[in-house]
Amino acid sequence: MIIYLLTMMAIIPCKFQLQALLAILNKKDGIITAGTGSSKTLYIIISLLL
């Protein structure tokens, strides 16, 4: 659903964003390392909401 919403709004997620989202949805732990402005905080918020 989240991936669908992102692609419908013409925002194509990067490879690491898809991997992080799939890990969160599968209840797996992980570490995200990416540059400034790459939406790392968004994935923390998503995991807290789930």
Sequence and secondary structure as in RCSB ss.txt:
>XXXX:A:sequence
MIIYLLTMMAIIPCKFQLQALLAILNKKDGIITAGTGSSKTLYIIISLLL
>XXXX:A:secstr
 HHHHHHHTT    HHHHHHHHHHHTT        TTS HHHHHHHHHH 
